[in-house]
């Protein structure tokens, strides 16, 4: 991890926007929504104005008593102001705890006690629609980013707030708390330091240095994920104009892409699946894309194939990063137009030289193989340092300097890591459910989603969603499943009814629980 450590002073989140504004003061950020904490700016503003918003909001937090070392839980309506609030909180030495707007209020109330009487930064919409009055008992103070409430402090109503200087905290001090995806239950809360965030920033920044030309970056990622911090700062540090989207509806996205012609796109795998239809748009919204970037999860070969063929750039690349909330990116692979539709989507790449490491630990004493995969473990200085309020759960995933990812796979003789399944999602005797899903996507163009879960009787149950929610063509399904391990008859659900995490992953365990308890297809 030597390249993550050299001159690593920490990401210094609280002053990060000051530094990018000093380098490229007139660079622009464009939103598809109003900035919640500064609606007066409209939807297009400079990086200098953005840095001023962060400094102003930090001063407002200070004015209501937030001090270095305090925890500020951020749970508000979705928007780009969420990472700005994180930076503002860190600017005065406090620790932002980022909770997804997609979490239900009940889950938030279960997670708040782990933080031990924090400040809660929310808005009127969340208080009215998600949070019960119990929240006023478990939070030290409730602050509002927008709106008003008789039992909360509205930060927008503060006047004549004195600007305060940034507070410099040690690089090993907590600077950000994010939560895990929650695919296996209530999310864990990962604690990141300034040092660990800078360590996970470096591999991603190194990948972008290959891009010499100034490009517009379009981004649709979870605003509470640590990835958004790296992605935003890398883009702005290079002077790349930034388009930030909250709505991933293909028609909405296409309108922005046609107008702004992004050269780089950063999005969740499931968003890219939705955007496959952009390849057929006669306006060619993807024509100028040089780089598609995706983290959070492996992506299906069909999606990569369609998107790369929708751009007119000479040598477009699809970059895939494998990691998780606790570790940041640890493995990377790039794809070009030469990749075939039937390519092995389970190969997620190789570690970053000098920065990250990966190994696969045997489960049966024999070397891990495709037929007998082992536990995937990784090593990176970008790893979170603990789980807030649950240090024992963190310790259970460590093996010295190695971190158990909760996935199973193997490595080829060339060193490529193959991800086959989550440990908790394995179906005995079936093989890789993810590989089977890849093949079904390649063979059935009308699939919008397919998730293979274990049924009550041990058989594999495919849950499918189709584009436009059209009835599944059963004859085509039978042809597509030829040669795959035996499965039960498919269960069709509407895509919007599938349980999703904050980063748009499907909650497989929850879906299995619903279906095996007799829940109806939706």
C-alpha positions as CSV (number, residue, x, y, z in Angstrom):
1,X,0.0,0.0,0.0
2,X,3.1,2.2,-0.3
3,X,1.6,4.4,-3.0
4,X,-1.4,5.2,-0.7
5,X,0.9,6.3,2.1
6,X,3.5,8.6,0.4
7,X,2.8,12.2,1.5
8,X,-0.7,11.3,2.5
9,X,-1.8,14.3,4.6
10,X,-5.5,13.2,4.5
11,X,-8.3,14.4,2.2
12,X,-9.0,17.5,4.4
13,X,-12.7,17.3,3.5
14,X,-13.6,20.6,5.2
15,X,-11.4,22.7,2.9
16,X,-11.5,20.5,-0.2
17,X,-13.8,22.8,-2.1
18,X,-11.6,25.8,-1.3
19,X,-8.7,24.0,-2.9
20,X,-10.5,23.1,-6.1
21,X,-11.9,26.6,-6.3
22,X,-8.4,28.0,-6.1
23,X,-7.3,25.9,-9.0
24,X,-10.4,26.4,-11.3
25,X,-12.5,29.2,-9.9
26,X,-14.7,29.7,-12.9
27,X,-15.4,26.0,-13.5
28,X,-19.1,25.2,-13.5
29,X,-21.5,22.7,-11.8
30,X,-24.9,22.0,-13.2
31,X,-27.7,20.3,-11.4
32,X,-31.1,18.9,-12.4
33,X,-32.5,20.1,-9.1
34,X,-32.4,23.1,-6.8
35,X,-29.6,23.2,-4.2
36,X,-31.5,22.7,-1.0
37,X,-29.3,24.8,1.3
38,X,-28.8,27.5,-1.3
39,X,-31.8,27.6,-3.7
40,X,-30.9,31.2,-4.7
41,X,-28.0,30.0,-6.8
42,X,-30.3,28.3,-9.2
43,X,-29.1,25.2,-11.1
44,X,-25.8,26.4,-12.6
45,X,-23.0,28.0,-10.5
46,X,-19.2,28.2,-10.3
47,X,-17.0,26.2,-8.0
48,X,-16.1,29.4,-6.2
49,X,-19.8,29.9,-5.3
50,X,-19.9,26.3,-4.2
51,X,-17.0,26.8,-1.9
52,X,-18.7,29.8,-0.4
53,X,-21.9,27.7,0.3
54,X,-19.8,25.2,2.2
55,X,-18.1,28.0,4.3
56,X,-21.4,29.7,5.0
57,X,-23.1,26.5,6.1
58,X,-20.2,25.5,8.3
59,X,-20.5,28.9,10.1
60,X,-24.3,28.3,10.6
61,X,-23.5,24.9,12.2
62,X,-21.0,26.6,14.5
63,X,-23.5,29.3,15.4
64,X,-25.9,26.7,16.7
65,X,-23.3,25.0,18.9
66,X,-21.7,22.3,16.7
67,X,-18.1,21.8,17.8
68,X,-15.1,19.7,16.9
69,X,-15.7,16.0,17.6
70,X,-19.5,16.3,17.6
71,X,-21.5,14.0,15.3
72,X,-24.0,15.4,12.9
73,X,-26.3,12.9,11.4
74,X,-27.5,14.0,7.9
75,X,-30.8,12.6,6.8
76,X,-32.6,14.8,4.4
77,X,-34.3,15.0,1.0
78,X,-32.0,13.8,-1.8
79,X,-29.8,16.4,-3.4
80,X,-26.3,17.5,-4.1
81,X,-26.3,19.7,-1.0
82,X,-25.7,16.4,1.0
83,X,-21.9,16.2,0.2
84,X,-21.7,19.9,0.6
85,X,-23.1,19.6,4.1
86,X,-20.6,16.8,4.8
87,X,-17.8,19.1,3.9
88,X,-19.2,22.0,5.9
89,X,-19.5,19.7,9.0
90,X,-15.9,18.5,8.6
91,X,-14.8,22.1,8.1
92,X,-15.5,22.9,11.8
93,X,-14.0,19.6,13.0
94,X,-17.3,17.8,13.5
95,X,-18.1,14.4,12.0
96,X,-20.9,14.0,9.4
97,X,-22.8,10.8,9.6
98,X,-24.5,10.3,6.2
99,X,-27.8,8.4,6.0
100,X,-29.5,7.7,2.7
101,X,-32.7,9.6,1.9
102,X,-34.0,6.2,0.8
103,X,-33.8,4.8,4.3
104,X,-37.2,4.6,6.1
105,X,-37.7,6.6,9.2
106,X,-37.9,3.4,11.4
107,X,-34.4,2.3,10.3
108,X,-33.1,5.8,11.0
109,X,-34.4,5.6,14.5
110,X,-32.7,2.3,15.1
111,X,-29.4,3.6,13.8
112,X,-29.3,6.9,15.7
113,X,-28.6,5.4,19.2
114,X,-25.3,4.0,17.8
115,X,-24.2,7.7,17.4
116,X,-25.1,8.6,21.0
117,X,-27.2,11.7,21.1
118,X,-26.0,13.4,17.9
119,X,-27.2,16.5,16.2
120,X,-29.7,15.5,13.5
121,X,-29.7,17.6,10.3
122,X,-32.9,17.0,8.4
123,X,-35.7,19.0,6.7
124,X,-39.4,19.5,7.1
125,X,-40.3,16.9,4.5
126,X,-38.5,14.1,6.4
127,X,-40.0,15.2,9.7
128,X,-43.5,15.2,8.2
129,X,-43.3,12.0,6.1
130,X,-40.6,9.7,7.6
131,X,-39.6,10.5,11.2
132,X,-41.8,10.2,14.3
133,X,-41.6,12.5,17.3
134,X,-39.4,10.0,18.9
135,X,-36.5,11.5,17.0
136,X,-36.5,14.5,19.3
137,X,-35.7,12.2,22.2
138,X,-32.7,10.3,20.6
139,X,-31.1,13.4,19.0
140,X,-29.3,16.1,21.0
141,X,-30.8,18.7,18.7
142,X,-32.7,18.7,15.4
143,X,-31.5,21.1,12.8
144,X,-33.3,21.9,9.5
145,X,-31.5,22.4,6.2
146,X,-34.7,23.8,4.8
147,X,-38.2,24.5,6.0
148,X,-39.3,25.1,9.6
149,X,-40.6,23.2,12.6
150,X,-41.6,24.4,16.1
151,X,-39.2,21.8,17.7
152,X,-36.3,22.2,15.4
153,X,-33.7,25.0,14.5
154,X,-34.0,26.3,10.9
155,X,-30.5,27.1,9.8
156,X,-31.8,29.1,6.8
157,X,-33.3,31.6,9.3
158,X,-30.1,32.5,11.0
159,X,-28.9,36.0,10.1
160,X,-25.6,37.8,10.4
161,X,-23.7,34.6,11.0
162,X,-20.0,35.3,11.5
163,X,-17.7,33.3,9.3
164,X,-15.4,31.0,11.2
165,X,-12.0,29.7,10.2
166,X,-11.6,26.0,9.3
167,X,-10.7,23.7,12.1
168,X,-7.7,21.4,11.3
169,X,-8.1,17.9,12.7
170,X,-5.5,15.1,12.8
171,X,-5.4,12.9,9.7
172,X,-6.4,9.9,11.7
173,X,-9.4,11.6,13.3
174,X,-12.8,10.4,12.0
175,X,-13.9,12.8,9.2
176,X,-16.9,11.0,7.6
177,X,-19.3,8.1,8.5
178,X,-21.2,6.4,5.7
179,X,-23.4,3.3,5.9
180,X,-23.2,0.0,4.1
181,X,-25.7,-1.0,1.4
182,X,-27.9,-2.9,3.8
183,X,-28.4,-5.8,1.4
184,X,-28.2,-8.2,4.4
185,X,-30.1,-6.3,7.0
186,X,-29.9,-3.0,8.9
187,X,-26.9,-1.1,7.5
188,X,-23.6,-0.9,9.4
189,X,-22.0,2.6,9.8
190,X,-18.4,2.7,8.5
191,X,-16.1,5.3,10.0
192,X,-13.6,6.9,7.6
193,X,-10.6,9.1,8.6
194,X,-9.1,11.9,6.5
195,X,-6.2,9.5,5.9
196,X,-8.3,6.5,4.8
197,X,-10.4,8.7,2.4
198,X,-7.3,10.1,0.8
199,X,-6.0,6.5,0.4
200,X,-9.2,5.5,-1.5
201,X,-9.1,8.7,-3.5
202,X,-5.7,7.9,-5.0
203,X,-6.5,4.8,-7.1
204,X,-9.4,6.6,-8.6
205,X,-7.5,9.7,-9.3
206,X,-4.7,7.7,-10.9
207,X,-7.2,6.1,-13.4
208,X,-8.4,9.5,-14.5
209,X,-4.9,10.9,-15.2
210,X,-5.0,9.0,-18.5
211,X,-7.7,11.5,-19.7
212,X,-5.8,14.5,-21.1
213,X,-8.7,16.4,-22.7
214,X,-11.1,18.5,-20.7
215,X,-14.3,16.6,-20.5
216,X,-17.8,17.3,-19.0
217,X,-18.5,14.8,-16.3
218,X,-22.1,13.5,-15.7
219,X,-22.7,11.9,-12.4
220,X,-25.6,9.9,-10.9
221,X,-24.5,8.3,-7.6
222,X,-25.7,8.0,-4.1
223,X,-24.9,11.3,-2.4
224,X,-24.3,9.6,1.0
225,X,-21.7,7.2,-0.3
226,X,-18.0,7.9,0.1
227,X,-17.6,7.4,-3.6
228,X,-19.4,10.7,-4.3
229,X,-16.7,12.6,-2.4
230,X,-13.9,11.2,-4.5
231,X,-15.8,11.5,-7.8
232,X,-16.7,15.1,-7.3
233,X,-13.3,16.2,-6.0
234,X,-11.4,14.4,-8.8
235,X,-13.6,16.0,-11.4
236,X,-13.3,19.5,-10.0
237,X,-9.6,19.2,-9.3
238,X,-9.1,18.5,-13.0
239,X,-11.2,21.5,-14.1
240,X,-13.9,19.3,-15.6
241,X,-17.4,20.8,-15.7
242,X,-19.8,18.7,-13.6
243,X,-23.4,17.7,-14.3
244,X,-25.1,16.1,-11.2
245,X,-28.4,14.2,-11.6
246,X,-30.8,13.0,-9.0
247,X,-33.3,11.5,-11.4
248,X,-32.1,8.6,-13.5
249,X,-35.2,8.3,-15.7
250,X,-33.8,7.6,-19.2
251,X,-35.9,10.3,-20.9
252,X,-34.8,12.9,-18.3
253,X,-31.2,11.9,-18.5
254,X,-31.2,11.8,-22.4
255,X,-32.4,15.5,-22.5
256,X,-29.4,16.6,-20.4
257,X,-26.9,14.4,-22.2
258,X,-28.1,15.7,-25.6
259,X,-27.6,19.3,-24.4
260,X,-24.3,19.0,-22.5
261,X,-22.7,16.0,-24.3
262,X,-20.7,14.5,-21.4
263,X,-17.4,12.8,-22.1
264,X,-17.3,10.9,-18.8
265,X,-20.2,9.3,-17.0
266,X,-20.2,8.0,-13.4
267,X,-23.3,5.9,-12.3
268,X,-24.5,2.9,-10.5
269,X,-24.7,-0.4,-12.4
270,X,-28.5,-0.5,-12.2
271,X,-28.7,3.0,-13.6
272,X,-26.6,2.0,-16.6
273,X,-29.0,-0.9,-17.1
274,X,-31.9,1.6,-17.3
275,X,-29.8,3.7,-19.7
276,X,-29.4,0.9,-22.2
277,X,-32.3,2.4,-24.1
278,X,-30.3,5.6,-24.7
279,X,-28.4,3.6,-27.2
280,X,-31.5,3.6,-29.4
281,X,-32.3,7.3,-29.0
282,X,-31.9,9.0,-32.5
283,X,-30.4,12.1,-30.8
284,X,-27.4,9.9,-29.7
285,X,-27.1,11.2,-26.1
286,X,-24.1,8.9,-25.5
287,X,-22.2,9.9,-28.7
288,X,-19.5,11.9,-27.0
289,X,-18.8,9.5,-24.1
290,X,-15.1,8.7,-23.7
291,X,-15.3,6.9,-20.3
292,X,-18.1,5.1,-18.5
293,X,-17.2,4.5,-14.9
294,X,-18.9,2.3,-12.4
295,X,-18.3,1.1,-8.9
296,X,-20.5,-0.5,-6.3
297,X,-21.1,-3.8,-8.1
298,X,-20.1,-5.9,-11.1
299,X,-22.0,-5.0,-14.2
300,X,-23.6,-7.2,-16.8
301,X,-21.8,-7.7,-20.1
302,X,-24.9,-6.8,-22.1
303,X,-25.1,-3.4,-20.6
304,X,-21.4,-2.7,-21.3
305,X,-21.8,-4.0,-24.8
306,X,-24.7,-1.7,-25.6
307,X,-23.4,1.5,-24.0
308,X,-19.9,1.2,-25.7
309,X,-21.6,0.8,-29.1
310,X,-23.6,4.0,-28.6
311,X,-20.6,6.3,-28.5
312,X,-18.9,7.7,-31.5
313,X,-15.5,8.3,-29.7
314,X,-12.6,6.5,-31.3
315,X,-11.6,4.3,-28.4
316,X,-14.2,4.5,-25.6
317,X,-13.7,2.6,-22.4
318,X,-15.9,1.2,-19.7
319,X,-14.1,1.2,-16.4
320,X,-15.3,-1.1,-13.6
321,X,-14.1,-0.8,-10.0
322,X,-14.8,-3.6,-7.4
323,X,-14.9,-2.7,-3.7
324,X,-17.4,-1.9,-1.0
325,X,-18.3,0.9,1.3
326,X,-15.8,-0.3,3.9
327,X,-12.8,-0.6,1.6
328,X,-13.2,1.8,-1.3
329,X,-12.1,0.4,-4.7
330,X,-9.6,-2.4,-4.6
331,X,-9.8,-4.1,-8.0
332,X,-10.3,-2.6,-11.5
333,X,-10.9,-3.7,-15.1
334,X,-11.5,-1.8,-18.3
335,X,-13.5,-2.9,-21.3
336,X,-13.5,-1.7,-24.9
337,X,-15.8,-2.2,-27.9
338,X,-13.9,-5.4,-28.6
339,X,-15.6,-7.1,-25.7
340,X,-18.2,-9.6,-26.9
341,X,-21.7,-9.9,-25.7
342,X,-21.0,-13.3,-24.3
343,X,-17.9,-12.2,-22.4
344,X,-17.3,-13.4,-18.8
345,X,-18.9,-10.8,-16.6
346,X,-17.5,-12.4,-13.4
347,X,-14.0,-11.2,-14.1
348,X,-13.8,-7.9,-12.1
349,X,-10.1,-7.2,-12.6
350,X,-6.8,-6.9,-10.8
351,X,-5.6,-4.8,-7.8
352,X,-4.1,-1.4,-8.2
353,X,-0.3,-1.9,-8.1
354,X,1.3,-0.6,-5.0
355,X,-2.1,0.5,-3.6
356,X,-4.4,-2.5,-3.0
357,X,-4.1,-6.2,-2.6
358,X,-6.5,-9.2,-3.0
359,X,-6.4,-12.9,-2.1
360,X,-8.8,-15.7,-2.1
361,X,-8.8,-18.0,0.9
362,X,-9.7,-21.7,0.5
363,X,-12.8,-23.1,2.2
364,X,-12.0,-26.8,1.8
365,X,-8.2,-26.9,1.9
366,X,-7.8,-27.0,-1.9
367,X,-6.8,-24.1,-4.1
368,X,-10.0,-22.0,-4.9
369,X,-11.4,-22.6,-8.4
370,X,-14.5,-21.8,-10.3
371,X,-16.1,-25.1,-9.1
372,X,-14.9,-24.5,-5.5
373,X,-14.6,-20.8,-4.9
374,X,-13.0,-19.3,-1.8
375,X,-13.5,-16.3,0.4
376,X,-12.4,-13.0,-1.2
377,X,-10.2,-10.9,1.1
378,X,-8.7,-7.5,0.3
379,X,-6.1,-5.1,1.7
380,X,-6.1,-1.3,1.4
381,X,-5.2,1.8,3.5
382,X,-8.6,3.1,2.3
383,X,-10.4,0.7,4.6
384,X,-12.8,2.2,7.2
385,X,-11.4,2.1,10.7
386,X,-14.4,0.7,12.5
387,X,-18.2,0.4,12.5
388,X,-19.8,3.2,14.6
389,X,-21.3,1.6,17.7
390,X,-20.5,-1.9,16.5
391,X,-16.8,-2.6,16.8
392,X,-17.3,-6.3,17.3
393,X,-19.0,-6.6,13.8
394,X,-16.0,-4.8,12.3
395,X,-13.5,-7.1,14.0
396,X,-15.4,-10.2,12.8
397,X,-14.6,-9.2,9.2
398,X,-10.9,-8.6,9.7
399,X,-8.1,-11.2,9.4
400,X,-5.0,-9.2,10.4
401,X,-4.5,-6.6,7.7
402,X,-7.0,-8.4,5.4
403,X,-10.7,-7.7,5.1
404,X,-13.3,-10.3,4.4
405,X,-15.5,-9.0,1.6
406,X,-18.4,-11.4,2.1
407,X,-18.0,-12.6,-1.5
408,X,-16.7,-15.9,-2.9
409,X,-14.7,-16.3,-6.1
410,X,-11.3,-17.3,-7.4
411,X,-8.3,-15.9,-9.3
412,X,-7.0,-17.0,-12.7
413,X,-3.4,-17.7,-13.4
414,X,-3.2,-14.2,-14.9
415,X,-4.3,-12.8,-11.5
416,X,-7.8,-11.7,-12.5
417,X,-10.3,-11.9,-9.7
418,X,-13.5,-13.6,-10.5
419,X,-16.5,-12.7,-8.3
420,X,-19.1,-15.6,-8.3
421,X,-21.5,-14.8,-5.5
422,X,-22.2,-13.2,-2.1
423,X,-21.5,-15.7,0.6
424,X,-25.1,-15.4,1.9
425,X,-26.6,-15.7,-1.6
426,X,-25.0,-19.1,-2.6
427,X,-27.4,-21.8,-3.6
428,X,-25.8,-25.3,-3.0
429,X,-25.3,-27.2,-6.2
430,X,-26.3,-24.4,-8.5
431,X,-23.0,-22.7,-9.3
432,X,-22.7,-18.9,-9.7
433,X,-26.1,-17.2,-9.7
434,X,-24.4,-14.0,-10.9
435,X,-22.9,-15.8,-13.9
436,X,-26.3,-17.3,-14.8
437,X,-27.9,-13.9,-14.5
438,X,-25.2,-12.5,-16.9
439,X,-26.1,-15.2,-19.5
440,X,-29.9,-14.5,-19.2
441,X,-29.3,-10.8,-19.8
442,X,-27.2,-11.6,-22.9
443,X,-29.9,-13.9,-24.3
444,X,-33.0,-11.9,-23.4
445,X,-32.9,-8.3,-24.6
446,X,-36.2,-7.5,-23.0
447,X,-35.0,-8.3,-19.4
448,X,-34.7,-5.2,-17.2
449,X,-33.7,-7.3,-14.1
450,X,-33.2,-10.9,-13.1
451,X,-32.3,-12.0,-9.6
452,X,-31.9,-15.7,-8.8
453,X,-32.8,-16.5,-5.1
454,X,-33.0,-19.7,-3.1
455,X,-36.5,-21.0,-2.7
456,X,-37.9,-22.7,0.4
457,X,-37.3,-26.2,-1.2
458,X,-33.7,-25.3,-2.1
459,X,-34.4,-24.8,-5.8
460,X,-33.2,-21.6,-7.5
461,X,-36.1,-19.2,-8.1
462,X,-35.5,-16.5,-10.9
463,X,-37.3,-13.2,-10.2
464,X,-37.6,-11.2,-13.4
465,X,-38.6,-7.7,-14.5
466,X,-39.1,-6.8,-18.1
467,X,-38.7,-3.5,-20.0
468,X,-42.0,-1.7,-19.9
469,X,-43.3,-4.4,-17.5
470,X,-44.4,-6.4,-20.5
471,X,-45.4,-10.1,-19.9
472,X,-42.4,-12.4,-20.0
473,X,-42.2,-14.5,-23.2
474,X,-42.1,-17.9,-21.7
475,X,-41.0,-19.6,-24.9
476,X,-38.0,-17.2,-25.2
477,X,-37.3,-17.8,-21.5
478,X,-37.1,-21.6,-21.9
479,X,-34.8,-21.2,-24.8
480,X,-32.6,-18.8,-22.8
481,X,-32.3,-21.1,-19.9
482,X,-31.1,-24.0,-22.0
483,X,-27.8,-25.2,-20.6
484,X,-28.2,-23.4,-17.3
485,X,-28.6,-25.2,-14.0
486,X,-32.3,-26.2,-13.3
487,X,-34.5,-23.5,-11.9
488,X,-38.1,-23.0,-10.8
489,X,-40.6,-21.2,-13.0
490,X,-39.8,-17.5,-13.2
491,X,-41.6,-15.1,-10.9
492,X,-42.3,-11.7,-12.5
493,X,-42.3,-8.4,-10.6
494,X,-42.4,-4.8,-11.6
495,X,-38.9,-3.3,-11.5
496,X,-40.0,-0.5,-9.2
497,X,-41.4,-2.9,-6.7
498,X,-38.1,-4.8,-6.1
499,X,-36.5,-3.8,-2.8
500,X,-33.5,-1.6,-3.5
501,X,-30.6,-0.2,-1.5
502,X,-29.3,3.4,-1.5
503,X,-27.0,2.4,-4.4
504,X,-29.8,0.7,-6.3
505,X,-28.7,-2.8,-5.6
506,X,-31.4,-5.4,-5.1
507,X,-31.9,-6.5,-1.5
508,X,-31.7,-10.2,-2.4
509,X,-32.3,-11.6,1.1
510,X,-35.4,-9.4,1.6
511,X,-36.7,-10.4,-1.8
512,X,-36.2,-14.0,-0.9
513,X,-38.0,-13.5,2.4
514,X,-41.0,-11.9,0.8
515,X,-41.3,-14.5,-2.0
516,X,-40.8,-17.5,0.3
517,X,-43.3,-16.2,2.8
518,X,-45.9,-16.2,0.1
519,X,-45.8,-12.6,-0.9
520,X,-47.4,-12.0,-4.2
521,X,-45.6,-11.0,-7.4
522,X,-46.1,-7.3,-7.9
